[in-house]
């Protein structure tokens, strides 16, 4: 709504963009994601080389990333103290 408020777009343009984004997101979630999984894209050599991660099994990605950062900081601090 900020784009409408700042008069960058009309309200109709914002609503059309919202609808297109919702359809594209749903298509990705319900069609493309399962297809990529069936094709083994997330576990391919190319995915490993590009460091593609499959976060779907992780219920709370933000907490997961935070805990990894805390562990890495503690490991760095421990390595410096030795």
N, C-alpha and C positions, 0 to 999 in steps of 0.2 A: 504494500500500500504506500510505501514511501515514494515510489516512482510516480504514483498518481498524485500524492500530496505535493511533490516538488514540480509537478506539471511536466515531467519527462514523457509521460504516457497518459492517454485517456483512461478512464475507468474501464471502458470496453476492452482496450488493449491489455490491461492488467488481468482482467477476468479471462480473456482468451489465453493468455500466457499461463495462467493458473490451470486452466483445463488441459492445455497441451502438456504441461509438466506433470499433472496427475496421471494422464493417460500413458505418457512415456515411462513414468516411474512404475506404474502398475504392470506395464508390458515387460519391463526389465525384470521385475520381481517374480512375475508369474510365468514368463515365457523364456526369456534369455538366460536367467540365472540357472534354472533347472537344466536347460539345454547345455550350457557350458559345463555343468557338473557331470552330466551324462557323458559328455565327450572327453572328460578327464582333463579339462583345461587347467583346473586349479592344482593338479598334481603333475603336470607335464614338466619336462626338462626346461622348456622355455619359461614357464611360470617360475620355476626355481631360479633360473638365471636372472630373471627380472625382479625377483623377490616379491612375487605376487602372493598375497596372504589370503587365506579363506577364514574370515572372521565369523562365519555363520554359526559355528558350534559354541561361540563364546557369548554367554547371556548378557554381559555388561562389558562392552569393549573399553569404555572409558576407565572403569575400575581396573581392568586387565592391564591397560597401558600404564596407568598410574603405579600399580604394584610392580611392574617390570622396571619402571624408571627408578623407583625407590630401591629395589634390589640392586640395580646397576650402580647407583650412587653409593650404596653401602659397600659394594664390592670394590669400587674405585678408592673409597676412603680406607678400606681394609688393606688394599694393596699399597697405598702410600705410607701407611703406618709401619709396614714391615721393612 
